[in-house]
Amino acid sequence: MKFIAWFVRRPVATLLLLLSAVLSGLMALPLLPVSDLPDVDLPVISVSASNAGGSPEVMARTVAAPLERHLGNIAGVTQMESTSTRGETSISLGFELGRDLNGAARDVEAAIRAARRDLPTTPGSDPQYHRANPTATPVLILAVTPGMQSMAKLYDLVNTTLRPMLLQVQGVGDVTLMGSSAPAVRVEMNPLLFFKYGIGFEDLRAALASANAHTPKGVIDMGDRRYQLAVNDQAEHADAYRDLVIAYKSGRPIRLRDVATVTDSMQDVNAAAFFDGRPALTLMVRAQPGANLVGIVDAVKARLPQLRTLMPLGADIAVARDGSAVIRSSLHHTLVTLLASCVLALAVVWVFLRSWTASIAAAIIVPCCLIASLGPMHLAGFGLDNLSLMALTVVTGLVVDDAIVVIENIIRMRGRGLPIDEAAIAGASEVAFTLLSITVSVLAVFLPIGLAAGLTGRLFREFAGTVGIAVTVSLILSCVVTPCLTALCMRFAENSAAIHPEVAALDFLDHEKHSGSLYRRILEICLTHPGKTALLLPLTLLVGVFLFTRMPRVVFPRQDIGIVSGGSRGSGSSLAQTKARLERFSKILLEDPAVTHVIAYLDTGEGSSHGMVFATLRDRSTGRASGTDVATRVVARMGKDIHAEYHAQAPGNIMMRVGSNSSGVSYILRSEDDRLLGPATRKLAQALRHHPEFADVDPDVDPPGQGITLAIDRDTAARVGVTPQVIGNTLSDALGQTTASVVYTTHGQYNVVLTVENRFQRDPEILKQFWISPSGGSASGSSASNTIRVVTSATASTTASTGAMAFRNQIANSLAGGANASTGSAVATGAETLVPLSVVARMTPSLDPVAVTHIGYASSASLALELAPGVSLSQAQSVIDQEWRSLHLPETITGELQSDEGDVGKSTHDSEILIIAAILAVWITLGMLYESVWHPLTILSTIPSAGIGAVIALDLFGLPFSGMAVIAMLLLTGISLKNAILLVDFAIHAERERGLTSRDAIREACLLRLRPIVMTTFAAALGALPLVLMGGYGMELRQPLGIALVGGLLVSQAQTMFTTPALYLLVARCASLSRKAEAP
């Protein structure tokens, strides 16, 4: 070919072209984003809202439901899950893959604005949203130890200074601060003293609200001067509240200190977190979907010295978990694997050819090809991750194969006596079309996966693209640079009187020297009996189908990311009991040799019965146990506890679902009746724990907590002038941690929290001593419809007078207290008639849910499942279906098995479609290249043997058929096609150009191409061997790929050299008979 001759005769231009390609790749290297996997995270936005004191059921009805109605109308929302706990509601929205997160955030903000009119108006209930999955594994966890500083003040400093600085880092979606709460003035009432003086709780709330007025005061203009008015109407500390007059009784002032304890404290006194067993604040940094995780960690660490200077004396910031360390280690192991593959593949060239010429040329062209591929990768938007580096690793064999085919053919031409340049031109020209056919076939193999939709396409598109780029670059360099380099090396070797390049150590592969070789004899038998030999193909296909149908299947192997998460939950546990369990859990985790740090915190949103832990594991290079093993043995050491349950798991790094079970495998139960879900979920969990297929079964449903239900006697309440709102306000003021007022400072906003003293919150019997003040009731009648002062008659009812007074109080208090102002009197002066709560309401014990979960719009519960090693999702589904039928669960409950990768049936079906589509694409491509529909079938006949080899190898090692196995089979398809093309292309050329018979042509092709095909197989197999042997992070991805490749190559090689020539001969005979039948 003319262009090959041009480059061979211009070595300087050729080498400069190679240098420019390498430099472009090196320039693109620092620009490639670094992560563990391609961007496959589901775009998630989380919405949170609060309503102090609200029960889970109230939060679900009044906060979650209105938000769900508006958020569910956003275009592109595929998943929506809400969890309502005490005073908190969290909603996670999952959008379709590819949805722009900024556009989704604008839609969410608009939906929140539209929903505000349906939400409660209590302080703190305004919803907020974050561009991160609240249940995703944090990419970075920072622990702030307090030193000599109080936790409340340290929390305030971290929340107002450090947290905003972390949120400014590019790619950070949310920073969750836990371990304490904002400073607040806590007013803890003694209800008995209030009842003694005849003061209602709503009166105190009105007094506290009136103590802080944050309204504009105006200005005074006098001549050429203007005076800005300021009033000391902000009471910022407890001292300013203690002397507050809240009532006058019998001409004597009643001050706040007379009936309540006022302290400078924190808003939530129950919040707590621990770092390695010591009290601390924790900052959990979560990334936006698609963000550069390594870049986030580097940026945050770069700010740590500046952040430490802002800390008070004795306080410090420690890194409890660095998610980038796992990514860096995984990429390091994959890079070492890549280098080892290159060395082993090049060693094959030396062993088989014993030629420094061939070895040096291949040693130059292979790394140059891989480096030159980085430039197009950058232009395509790819990055450096486990899959792209593995793609470069496995494609090393294909690159070496291209170089081997060209170099071996040039050496053969040189051995015939041609001059060096002519040998290089003739050798490269002879195999150029073959290389083109091979490259087009490989591109056709990976085209379907590049066009696939859903998780499979998003996950493996970068792998397929990297392979396509590398083989295309390899084709160009093999036809342009390799002949020139080989000619230069030959000339240098001959000038240096080196060993002749054709002196081969493994000359048993040379058919000219060994006319009676074993392979020649077996080949003659196969060509003599082509029909019987071809029967191996359907037999191989049947065996492969049988093994495939019985293999366990998963879509993507779960990776060990160096973290174990878990927690404890109990029924009706006190805060002290939960803290004790959490401390014991943390201690046992720290005692485990695989654990370095432990973060633990109380999930106060779910009451006092729920605690969570995060354990950071040592690097896998230390030989530690896997995350799953650590989780299993830690839970076993915790033992049985009749009052609590402990759970732990090793989360994966792919989250394609939202909500509490967004990682791993879970079984979702749905029902319109909330009361049926809890018992059914716990019953199913108990049944599944007896099956060995499940290593752990954790129902994400807390046992119902003990509660008290107040049944209002509405007739009696109406007679004494007490409304349900009066009762609700009184209980909320006493036990709901009500925000009575807001203090505005230059640093932020702080609340004045109203509650009763702690000793009155421990015994439900105190409710029998509560008295209700009707003056705190709602405005009634005409009083609520206008503000006109109307003189009422002396005969007006007491209830109407009370309603009018309540409305006047609300109008006055709203100036200071906002829309949700108290209806009590800021300074009570008149005598109030208190009504015992026991007169208007009857108390009965009850069991109330700790949390209410909605998936979509339906109530739901879930089981977090940890599958035993080697158990597939389909096997788990079969066991669950069996137990479901035996338990006779209510027909109104439905269930669905979910995993990180989505529906297993659909994913498996997608994998099968991809393989079939790849085969069809190759058949069409080869048919176009060879202008024949029959010879491509001969080439495709090598695929079943490669597939059966991969399946057998995976089965021997106890590995499931996963997405990595699909990738391995596609690669095996490309390599097998490459070997078959070498045979068929030579035979077709010999028939057409030299007039040989089909038998002689395929016989000569097999004998001449034996050495390059064996070299190709060994180079690819040895190149995949480091994938099998290399441990460390990412081995869950590398090992299945390497095992499938090695097994498939060995079986395919053994069968291809015998069945392919037999099938070629049968196809040629059929074509000959067809031509004879068509002849006139």
N, C-alpha and C positions, 0 to 999 in steps of 0.2 A: 504494500500500500504506500502511496506517495507520501502521506503525511508522516508515516512511521519513518520512512527513509529521510525525510527532512530533519526530524529531530535526532536521528542517529548520527547524521553527518554534521550536526551543529551542537556539539556537546556543551559548549559554554552557554548558549541560549537555553538549552534544556535544563542545565543545572541552576541557572538564574530563575527560570520559571518555577522549579521545585523550591528554591529558596524563598521566593515571594509567597508561594502557597503556605509554606511553614511559618513565615513571619505573620501572615494574616491570621493564622490559627493562634499563634502566641499572643497577638494583640487582642484577640477576642476572648482569650482565656480569663483574664480578670473581670471581664464584663458579664460572664455567665453567672446567673444567680445560683446560689448553693442551697440545697435543701435535701431532705431525706427521700422524698418522693415528688413526682410531678404534682402540679396543682389540681388535686381531685377533691378538695374539701367542698362540702356543700355550702353555698352562700347562706350564712345564718345571721339574723339580727335578733337580739334578745330585748324584750320589753319588760320592765319591772315597775311595780306600783305598790304603795303601802297605804294602810289604813289602821292606825294604832288600835290594838285591842280587838280587831275583827277576828272572829273564828274562821276556820278554813271554809266552812259552808257559806258563811256570810261573804267572805272574800270571793268565793267562786261565783256567787249570785250577783253581787253588787259591783265587782271590779273585773273579774276575769270574763264573765259573759258579755258585758258591753264592749270590752276591748276585742274579744274574739269576733263579734259580729262585724265590727269595722275592719279589723286587720284581715279577716278572712276574705274580704272583697278585693284585696290587692292582687293585681295580675301577676302571675308567675309563682304564687305561693303553692308549694307542693306538700308541705308538712307544717302542722301547727300543734304545739303541745303546751298546755298551761298547767302549772302546779300552784295551788293556793294553800298556804299554811297560815299560821297565826300572824295576822297583821301584814302578810306579804303575799304578793302574786307575781309569778315569773312566767312569761310567755316566750317561747322560742319559735321563731319563724324560719322555716327552711325554704329556700327558693330554688327554682330549676337551675341546673348546671349551666353556667355561662351568663347568668343574669348579672348585670352591672350592680355592684354593691352600693355605689353612690346613688344610683337611680332608685334602688330598692329602699334605701334609707329615707329619701325624700317622700316616697309613697307611705312609708311607715309613719313619718312625722305628720303627714297630712291626715292619716287615719286616726292618729292619737288626738289631734286637734278636733276632729269631728266627733270623737267619742267622749270628749270632756264633759259635754252637757249631760251625759248619761251616768257620769261617775259621781261618787260622794264628794262633798266639798270639804272634808276634814283636812287639816294641815298635813302635808307630807304625802298626799295621795296623787299628786301630779305624776303621771307616768314618765319614765325616762327610757331611752333605748341605747343599745351599744352594738357595735358591729363585730360581735364575737359570740361564739357559742359558750354559754356559761358553764356547760358541763364538759367542755373540751379540756384536754390535759394542758396545764399551763406550760408555756415554753420556758418560763423562768419564774422561780419562786425566791423572793427575798424575805429574810427574817430580820426584823428590827428589834433588838434587845433594848430594854428601857434604861438600864443603868440606875441612876438616882432619880430619874424623872418619873412622874406619875403616868400611868397608862393613858388617862384621859387627855392630859396635855400633850403627850407624845403622839397620840392618835390625831389630835387637832393639827399638830405640826406636819405630820406625814400626809394627812388628808388634804391640807391646804397648800402644801409646798412640794413635797416629793411626788405625790401621785399625779398632779398636773404635769410635772416635768416628764414623768414616764409616759403619760398619754400623748405627749408631743412627739415621741419617737415614731418615725415612719414605719407603718405596718402594725403598730399596736392597736388592737381592737378594744381592749378593756383591761383595767387594772382593778382587781378586787382587793379591798383592804379589810382584813378581819383581825379579831383579837381584842377589840375594845369598841368604844363608840364615842361620838362627839361629846365634848363637855356640855353639861346642862345643869341647870338649877333644879334640884329635885325637892318637891314639896310633898312630904309624906304625912298625911293627915291621921289624926286620932279620931276615928268616927264617933267614939263614945262622947268625946268632948263636944263635937258638932251637935250631936243629938241633945246633949245637956243644955247647950245654949240656944237650941232651936234654929240652927243655921244650916241651910242646904248646901250640898256640894256645888251646885250650879252657881250659888252666890260667890263661893270662893273662886271658881273659874272666872267669873266676871270680874272679880277684884284683881286677879292676876293679869287678866287681859288689859284692864284699865291702867295697870301700873306701868305698862309699856305702850306708849303712843308713838307710832312711827308715821305721823302725818306731817305735811309741810306747814311751817309756821308763818311764812310770809316775810315782808320787809316793811320798813318805815322810811319814807323819803322826807328829809328835812333840809330844805335849801339845797345846797350843793353836796349834801351827804346822803348816803343810803345805809341804813342799819339792817343787817340780817338778823332776824330773831332766832334764838336758840333756847331750848328748854331742856333741863336735865330730866327728861321724861323716859330715859332708858335705865332700867335697873338691871345691871349686868351680873351682879354677884349676889350670893345668898344674903349677905348682910343687909342689902337694900330692901329685902323682902320681909325680914323678920319683924320689923316694926310696922308693917303695913296694917292699917285699920281695915278690917273686913266687915265689922258690924258694930252697932251701938245697941246695947241691951241694958235697960234700966238706967239710961243716961251714962253708961260706962262703956268706954271703947274696948272692943275685943280685937286684939292684935293677932297676927298670923302665928307668932311664936307661942301664943297661949293654946293653940289647938293643933299645931303641926310642927314637924321638924323640918327645917330648911337647910340644905347643904349644897355646897358646890361639888357635884359628882359627875356622872356620865348619863347619857340618855338611856342606855341599856346596860344595867349592872350585871346582867347574866352573860354578856359576850366575853369570850375568852379564847385564847389560842396559845399553843405551846410549840417551842422549837427545841427539839431534843430534850423534852421534859421540862424546859424552863419557860415561864411566861414571856410572850413576845407578840409583836404585831407581824402579820404576814401580808405580803404584797404578791398576789398571783397575777402575772402578766400573761395575757392571752392574745394571740395574734389574730389579725384579720384573715379571712380565707384568701389563700394565694400569696400571702406575704412571705418575704425572705426571712426565714426563722433565724438563720445564722447572723444575718445583718441586724436583726432586732436585738439579739443577745449582745453582739459586739457594741452596738450603739448604747445600750443600757449600761454595760460594764464601763464604757468610756466615760459615762456620767457619774459613776459611783464615787470617784474622789471628790467631785464637786458636791454630791449629795451628802457625803460624810461630813463635810465642813459645816453643813447646816444642822447637824445633830447636836443636841445638848451634851453636856459633859457626862461621860460614862456610857452613852448610848452608841450603838454600832449597827452596821448593816452587814449581814452575812448572806452569801448565796447558798440557799438551801437546795436548789435544783437548777442545773444548767442543761436545758434541753438540747443546746447546740453541741454539747460534748458527745452525745449519742450520735448525732448526725456526722460530726467530724470523724469520730471513730469508725462509723460505718463506711463513710467515703474513703477513709484511709485504707481499710481492709479491702475495699473493692478496687482501689487504685493499685495496691500491692498485688492483688489477683490479676489485674490487667498486665502489670509488668511481668509477672511470672508466666502468664500465658504467652506473651511475646517471646520471652526467652526460650520456653519449651518448644514453641512453634518453630523458631529459628534453629533450635537444636536438631529438629527433624530434618531440616534442609541439609545440615552438615552430615548427619549420620547416613542419610540415604545417598547423597551425591558426593560426599567427601571432596567438596570443591570449595576453596576459599573464594573463588569467583562468585559462585552462587550464594554462599553464605554472606559475604560482604554486601552484595547487591540487595539481597533480601533484608539484611539487617538495616540497611539505609532506607529502603522503600516502605517497610512496614511502619516504623514510628512516624515517618514523614506523612504517610497516608492518614494515620490517626490524628496527628496534630493538625494537618490541613483540614480535617473534617470539622474542627471547632469553629471555624469562620462561618460556614453555612449553618451550623447549629445555632449560632448567635443570631443570624439573620432570620432563622425560622422561629425564634422565640423560645428555644429550648434552654435548659440549664444543666448544671452538673448535679446529678442525684444518683441514687443507687441504680435505677433502671437505665439511665443513659450511660453510666459507666459500665454496667453489665453488658449493654448493647455493644459498646466499644470492645469489651473483653471477648465476647463470643464472635464478633465480626473479625477479630484478629485472625481466626482460622480461615475465614473467607478471603481476607486480604493476602495472607500467606499463600493460599491456594492459587490466587491469580498470579502472584509472583512466581510460584513454583511452575505453573503451566508454561509461562513465558520463558523462564530461565532454562527449564529442562528441555524445552523444544529448541532453544538457541544452542544449548550445549550439544544436542543431538545433531543439529545442522552443522555445527563446527566439526563434529566428529566425522562428518562425511567429506570433509576437506574444503569447505567453503571458507573464504576469507572472513575475518572477524566481523566487519561491518555488514557484509552480505549475509552472514549467518544470523546476525541480529535482526536484519530486515526480514529475511525469509522466515525465521522462526516466529517472530512476532506477528507477521502478516498471516501466517498459516492458522494461528489460533485466535486472531482478532475477532472473527465472527463468532467463534465459540464463546469467547469471553463476553461478547455482547449478548448472546443468547442466555448465558448464565446470569448476567446482571439483570437483564429484563425479567427473567424468571423469578429471581429473588425479589425484585420490586413488585412483581405481580403477586407473590406470596404474601407480602406484608401490606399490600394495598387495602384489602378488606378491613384489617384491624385499624388502619389509619383512618378509615371512613366510618368505623363503628360508632354507635351512639351510646349514651349512658356511661356508667362507670368503667366498663371494659375499654371503651374508646378513649375516655379521658385518661385512664391509668396507663395504657400501653401505646397510646398514639406517639408519645415522645420516644419510646423504645423503637417502634417501627420506623419513625422518621430518622432516628439516629442510624439505624441499620441501613436504611435507604441512602442516606447521605454518604456513609462510609463506603458502601459497595460502589456507588457512582464515582466517588473520588478514586477508589481503587481501580476501577475500569480505565479511567483517564490516565492515571499514573502508569498502569501496567502496559498500556499501548504507547505511551509517550516517553516516559522516563525510564522504565525498567529495561527496554532494549538498549538505550544509550548507556545506562550504568553498567549493564552486563558487558557490553563491548569495551568500555573503559577498563573494567576489572580484568577482563581477558587479556587486553593489551598490556596492562601493568604486570599481570602474572607471567605472561610469556617473556616480557622483557627482563623480568627478574629471575627467569629460569625456574619458576615454581613448578610444583607437581602438575602434571597435565590434568585439566579439570574433568576428563572422562574416566579417571581411575576411580572406580566406585568400590566402596567397602561392601555394600550389599548387592553384589552382582548376581545373586540368585534371582533377582527380579528382571534380569536381562534375558529375554527369551532367545536371543541370538546365541548366547553362550551356553544355554541349557535347553537344548531342543527336547529333552526328555523330562522336563520339569513336571512336578505333580500338578500344578495348575493347568499346564498344557493338556495333560492326559484327561483331567476332569472336564475341561472345556470341550474336548473332542466328544466325550460321552454326552454332554448336555446338548451339543449341536446335533448329534446323531439322533437323540430322542428329545426334540424340543417340546413336544406335547406333554410328555410326562414331567419334564422339568417345570413347565409353566403351571402345572397343578399346585406347585408350592405357593403360588400367589393367592388363590382363593382360600387355601388352607391357612395361610398366614393371616389373611383378612378375618376369617372366622375366629381364630384364636384371639386376635386383637380386639374384636368386638366383644367377645365373651369376657375378657379381662377388664375391658373398659366399663362394661355395665355393672360389674361387681365392685369396682373401686369406689371408695369414699370420695366425695367431691366437695371442694370449697372454691370460692372465687379467688380469694387472695390470702396467702398465709399471714397469720397474725405475727407481727414482729415484737420482739422484746425491746422496749424503749427505755429500760432502766428505771421504771417506777412501778410501785404497787400502791393502789388506792383501796380504801376500805372504810369501815366504820362500824358503829354499834347502834342498835336501836332497841328500845325496851318499851314495855307497856306501862304507862303511868309512872315512869321513873322520875325521881326528883332530880334537881340540878346537881346536888352533891353526889348522888349515885352515878349519874352520867359522867361527871368529872372523874370519879374514881375509876370507872371502867375505861375511860379514855386514857388516863394516866397508865393504867396497867397495859392496855393495848400498845401504847407508845413504848413502854419499857420492854415488852417482849419483842417488838420490832427492832428496837435498838440493840438488843442482845443477839439478834440474828447476824451471823458473820457476813451476809451479803448486803447488809443495810449500812448506809453511812449517815443519813440524816432523816429525821421524822418530823413532819409538820402535823399538828393535830388542832382541831378547833371544834367548838360547840356550834351546831347549826340551830341557833335560837329561833329561826323562822319556823322550825318544826317542833317548837316546844323544848322541853328540857330533856327529852328522851333520845335525842339524836346527836351523835358525834361523828366526825369524819377525820381520816388520817391520810397523809401522803408520805410514802417512804421512798427515798432516793437510794438506788442500788449502786453497788460498785461497778466498775467497768468489767465487761465480760472477759477481757483479757486476763483478769485475775483468777479465772476458773470458777467463778461463783455459779450458783444454781440459777436456773431460769426464773423469770418473774412469776410464772405460774406456779412453780415448785415452792418459791418463797411464800406466796400467798396461801397455798394449801397448808404448809407446815405451821405458819403463824396462826391461822384459824384453828388448827388442831391443838396448838399449845394453849389457846384461850379456853378450851374445854367447853363443857356444857354449862349453860346458865338458863334456869327456868324463867328468869325475869328479863332476859335480853338475848338478842341474836347478834352474832359477829359475822362480818363478810369482808372479803378481800379479793381483789382480782388484779391481773396485769393488763391494763388497757392497751389497746392497739393504737396505731397512728393514723388510721383511716376512719373518719366519722362521716357517714353518709346519712345519718339520721339526727334528729334534734331531740332534746329532752333528757330525762334522767338516765336513760339507757342508750345513749348515743354511741357507745363503744361496746364492741363485743356482740354477743348473741343474746337476744331477749325474746320472750314470748308475751305478746300484748293481748289482754283480755278487754273486751268492750261490752258495755251494757247501758241501757237507759236507766236502770235502777241501781243507784249507787250502793244500796245496802247489800246487794248480791255479790259485788265484786270482791270485797275483802275476804269473806269466808271461802269463796270459790278459789281465789288465788292462793290462799294459804293451804287449802286442801290439795290443790294440784301440786304445789311445791313439796308438800310432805310426801306425796306419791312418787314424784320424780326423784327424790333423794335416795330411793331404794334401788335405782337403776345405775349400773356401772358406767353407762354412757355419759353420765354427768358428774364431773368432778366437784361442782358446787352449784347449788340452786339457791338463789337469794330473792325472795319476794320483795319487791319494792313497795310494799304496803305495810305500814306500821300497824300493829294491833291497835284497835280503837282505845283511845284514852278515856279515863274516867271523867265524867262530866256531871253537871247539875243543870237540870231543865227547870225553868220557872214558868209555871202555868198561870197566866194572869186571869183573875176573875174579873172580867170586863164590867159586869154589872156593878160589883162593889167598887171597883176603881172609878167608874163614872159617878157613882153616888158621892164619893169623897173628893172628887175633883182631881183625880190622878189619871193621867193618860199613859199609854205604853211608852211614849217618848220620854215622859218623866222618869219612868223606871229605867229605860235604856240609858238616859243621860247620867242618872245617879250611879248605876253600875259601872258605866264607862269611866266616869270621873274617879271612882274608887279603885277599880281593878284593871282598867284598860290602858294604863300608862299614857293618859291623855296629854296631848300638847296643849297647855292652857294659854301660852303666849310665846311669842318669838322675839328674841333679842337680836338686833342688827348691829354688827360691829364692822370695822374696816377689814377684819380677817374673814368674816363669814356670818352665818346665821346660826344662832343657838336657841335651843328650846327650853321652856320652863315646863317640866313634866309634873303632872299631878297624879298622885296615887295615895293609897293608904300605907300606913307603916307595915313593914315586912311581917311583923308578928300577927297582923290581922289577915294576911294573905295565905296563911298556912292551914287554917281551919275553916271548912265550909260552914260551920255552925255560926260564924259571925254574921252570915246573911240573915239569920233570924233576929239579929239585933239592929238591922238597918232600918232607918226611918226615911221616909220620902217627903220632900218638900214640894207641894203643888206649885210653888212660885217658880219653879224651874220648868214648868210645862210649856207647851207650845201655844202660840197665839191662836185664838179661836174666833169664830164668827166674823163679824165685820171688822174686828180688830186686826185681822190678818190681811184684809183687802184694801185698807187705806190708812193713811197716817193722820187723818183729820181728828183733832181733839173734839170728842163728843162728851157732853156732860151727861152722865148716866143718872138714872133715877135712883132714889134710895131703895127702891124695891128690887133693883137688879140683883141677879143671882150671884152667889159667891163664885161660882165657876166662871161666869162671864167676867167678873172683876179680876179674877186671877189670870184669865186669858189676856185681858187687856193690859194688865200690868206686865205680863211676860212679854208681850209684843213691844211695849214701850222700852223694857229692858233690852230687848234684842236690837231695837233701833239704836239705842245709845251705845250698847256694847260693840256693835258692828263698826263703829268709828275706830275702835282700837283693835278689835278682835277679828275683823274680816267677815267673810260671808258666813262662816260657821260660828258666829258669835253665840255666847251663852245667853239664855233667857232669864238668868238669875240677876239679882241686884248686886252692883259692885260694892255698895255699902248698905247692908241690911239694917234698917232702923226699926221696922215694925215687928210685931209679934207674928211669927209664922206657925201655922198649924201643921205639925209633922204627922205623917201617917205611917205606922209600922209596915214594913215590906211584907211581913207574914200575913197581914190582913188582906192585901190585894193580890197576892201571888202564893202559889203552893209549890214547894221545892220537892223535886223527885230526882233520884240518881239516874244517870244515863251513860251510854257509851257513845262517844263522839269521835269522828275521824280526825286523825292528826294532820292529814293532808288530803286535798281533793285534786285529782288529776283529770284533765280533759285532753284527749287526742282528737284533733279536729274539733268537733262540737260535742262529742259523746264522752261520757265518763269512762275512765279506763284504769287499769292496773297492769303491772308488768312483773315478769320474772326475769331476773338477770341470770343467764345460764353460762357456766364454764364447762365446755365440753372436754371429755377425757381425750388424751392423745390418740390420734387416728380415727376419731369419730367425726363423721361428716354431718352437715346440716340435714341432709335427707334422712339419715339414720335417726337423728334427734327428732325430726318431725314425725317419723313413724312411731317412736316411743310415746311421744306426747299424744298423738291421735289414739293410741291404744289406751292410755290412762284416761283420756277424756271420755271415751266410751264407757269404760268400766266405772267411772265415778258418777255417771249420769248427772252431769252438771246442767243447770237450767238452760232451756232452749233459747232464752233471751240473751245469753252470753255467747259471744263469738270470740275466736282466737286467731292469732296470726303470728307465725315465726318470722322474726326479723334479724338481720345481721348488719355488720358494717357495710357489706357489699350489696345489700338489698336482697331481693327474692332469689333464693338459690335455684329454683327451677328455671326462672327466666335467664339467669346468668349462665347456667349450664347449657341451656338451649342456644344462647348467644354464642357460646364457645363452639358448639357443634356447627352452627351456621358459618362462623368465621373460617373454620377448617375447610368446610365444603366450598365456600366462596373462594378461598385461596386456591384450591385445586382447580376449580373452573377457570379462574383467572389465568393460571399457568397454562392450562390446556389451550385456551383461546390464544394466548400470546405465542406459544410455541407453534401452534397451527399456522398462525400468520407468518412466523419466521421461516418455517420449513415448507410452507405451501402444501401441507398435508394434515389430514385429521387422524391418521393412523399412527405415524411415528411418535407424535406427542404422547399417545397412550403407552407406548413402550417406555418412554421416559418417566411417565407418572406411575408406572408399575413399581417403582422403587419406594414409593411413599408408605405402603402398608408395612413393609419390613422395618422401616425406621420407626413407625408408630408403635409396633408391637415391642420393639426393643426398649423404647422409652417407658411404656406401660409396665413391662416386666421389671425394669430397673426400679421404678418408683414403688412397685408392689413389694419387691425384695427388701427395700429399706423402710417399708411401712409408711410411706408418704401418700397423702391424698392427691387426687388429680385436681390441680389448681390452675389459676391463670398463668403461673410460671411454666406449668407443663404445656399449656397451649402455645406459649411463646417458644418453648423448646421444640415442639413438634413442627412449628412453622420454620424454625431454623433448620431442623433436620430435613424438612421438605426441600429447602433451598440447597443444602449440601448434597442430599441424595440426587436431586435433579442435576446438580453440577456434575457429579460423577457419571450419571447416565448420559448427559449431553456430550461429555467428552467421548463416550463410546459411539453414540448414535451419529453425532456430527461427523466424526471421522469416517464411519462406515458409509454414510450417505455421500460424502465427498468422494470416497474411493469408488463407489458404484458409478457416480455420475461422471467423474473426471478420468478414471483409469479403467472403467469397464469391468471391474471385478464382479463376481457373483455375490449374492447377498451373504452366503455362508463364508466365502473367503474374505469379504469386506469386514464383517463383524468379527471374524476370527482374528484378522490382523489388527483391528482396532483394539480388541481386548488385550492382545499381547503387547502392542506398542504402548498402550495407555495404562498398563498395569502399574508401572512404577509411579507416575504422577497421581494416579487414583489412590494407591496405598499411602503415598506421602500426604495427600490431601486429607485422608481419613485420620492418619496419625496426628497430623498437625492440628486438626480440629479437635480430636479427642484429648490430646495433651493440653491444648489450649483451654479446654473446659475442665480439666482435672483440678486446677487451683480453685475453681468455684466449689468443688466438692470438699476439698481439704481445708480451705480457709475458714476459720471460726470467726468469733467476734460479732459485733452488731451487724445486722443485715444478712446473717447466715441463713435465716429463714427464707430469704429470697434466692440467695445464691445456690444453696445446696439442691433444691428441687430442679433448678435449671441445669446445673452441671450433671447431676445424676441422670436425668432424662437424656441429655445430649450424649453422654458417654455410652449409655446403654443402647440408644438408638443408632449411634454410629457403628458400634461393633456388629450388631445384628444386620444392619443395612449393608455394611461392607461385605459381610459373609454371603449375603444373598444376591446382591446386585451383580457381582462378577459372574454369576451363573444364570440367573433367571432372565436378566436383561438381554443377553445375546440370544437365548432361546426364544424369548418373546419377539425380539426383532426379526428372527428368522420366520416365525409363524406369521407375523404381520406382513412380511415381504411376500410370503407364499400366497396369502389371502389377496394381497393387492395384485399379484401376478394373475391369479385365477380370475379376479374381477376384470382385469384388462382383457384377458382372453375371451371372457364371456361377452364383453362389449364389442369386441372386434367383429366386423362384418364377415 
